[in-house]
Amino acid sequence: MSEERYRSVVDNSPFGIYRVTVDGRLITVNPALCVIVGYTAEELLAGNMVMLYADPADRPKWLAKANQWPRGVPVDVAWRRKDGSPITVRIWVYSERDEAGQIAFIDGYVEDVTPIRATEQALRQSEKLAALGQLVSGVAHELNNPLAAILLFAEDLLATERPAEEREAIGAIAQQARRSRAIVRDLLSFVRSRDVMPAPIALQALVAGVTQMLRPQMADLSVELQVASVPENEIIVVDRAGIEQIITNLIVNAAQSAGTGGHVRLDVRTEADDYVFEVVDDGPGVSADALPHIFEPFFTTKAIGQGTGLGLSVSLGIAQQHGGTIIAANRDPADGPGARFALRLPGGAPGSAPAQVVEPPAAGGRAERRVLIVDDEDTIRRALSRFYSRLGWVATEADSGADALRKLVDEAQEFEVVISDVKMPNVSGIELYDALHDLRPDILDRVVFCTGEMQSPAIAEFFARTGCRALLKPFDLKTLAALSDEIVSRVPVRS
């Protein structure tokens, strides 16, 4: 091949081509190589091969393998561009030797495989997350049932008069159960892409529900939670469970930062067309080193064993699914120490429709209340039965969906409220709903379904399809009591 033809082939090759001496002096480079590494030909020829390696110590290692490496077999090498950005290149290396059998120079043919490797890594990560998601989903169900029983029994015991030492011990049990619940929920949200199911809710009801649920935990942490005035008659369209999870994470983090005797304030307001939920604490604030990384997965400033580092990452993801964001900053020094986290959600034009107020049922005129508790876990059934019995309800238990159908359909028993687990052997909660839809549609608006996780496709599709009331295990008894009262207020009086 003529020199001119050879030069044309080299200059127009889509692959980077170079010739280099053993000591790293580049003799020949082509335009494609310059594009790959970001250097001009003059810069490469004036430099040394080692400047292309992400780790300069790698070149001697590869050079030492040149005598054993089969000709024509490519290798992946970590390089860096002139601007310092890392790249992965695939190189085919051919050594030319002198009369003494020593390497005189090396020809290399280079392909930039950075995008390919990034795609492969993303695929592997996706596969790992999918497998992890299945594992966590199963573990969440197995963990949430005993956690639910622990929390329900603890709260039930705290509802009666007890010596201070006993109340302290039971309170610690409840607090740790709530902490475990938060960890499981964050793990579920992290490993599975959460489906957003927006629905209208009164802003005041949303805030009241979250803060009421958090009051016991704030008391356990000896932190005062203050709630600024919430705009009245505002209807916000959000995924309630997701937004409650964000607000809960922000408030609990703030309380832990504030410490014993500290203060946390939740301020809710509208700004233009946005809703802003701002959580402010009087703790030490966030260090300058930590602030840029505060939303990264598994990053935490807490001591080992005190947090997973997923709460803020998960919260930001949920906010972004709503088209919103979370902004982290320290308070103005003039206002005192501490941090402020602001959840901002787009709301369109602020709602003007007044929230529906459910009037409590009038005293008297109503027969005794009956509840059917459907769960394959005996401890959860017993805990809920104790709770409802203490409130004066008549509690009936069913250990499966099939048993519930016998009571509801075959025996046509009447209940003001039905509490059912979703995952059960034989007849699941989903199958129970579908059967009631055909055979007892009159009772569907009295059914509450409990689940350890909402992220699995089947469960998410079920709640999206039916719009059923959902309680995420482990739940608080106050939440259950409020929901039961709301359902009863809508149920016609039985004669």
Secondary structure, 3 states (H helix, E strand, C coil): CCHHHHHHHHHHCCCEEEEEECCCEEEEECHHHHHHHCCCHHHHHHCEHHHHECCCCHHHHHHHCCCCCCCCCCEEEEEECCCCCEEEEEEEEEEEECCCCCEEEEEEEEEECHHHHHHHHHHHHHHHHHHHHHHHHHHHHHHHHHHHHHHHHHHHHHCCCCCHHHHHHHHHHHHHHHHHHHHHHHHHHHHCCCCCCCEEEEHHHHHHHHHHHHHHHHHHCCCEEEECCCCCCCEEEECHHHHHHHHHHHHHHHHHHHCCCCEEEEEEEEECCEEEEEEEECCCCCCCCCHHHCCCCCCCCCCCCCCCCCHHHHHHHHHHHCCCEEEEEECCHHHCCCEEEEEEEECCCCCCCCCCCCCCCCCCCCCCCEEEEECCCHHHHHHHHHHHHHCCCEEEEECCHHHHHHHHHHCCCCCCEEEEECCCCCCCHHHHHHHHHHHCHHHHHHEEEEECCCCCHHHHHHHHHHCCEEEECCCCHHHHHHHHHHHHCCCCCCC
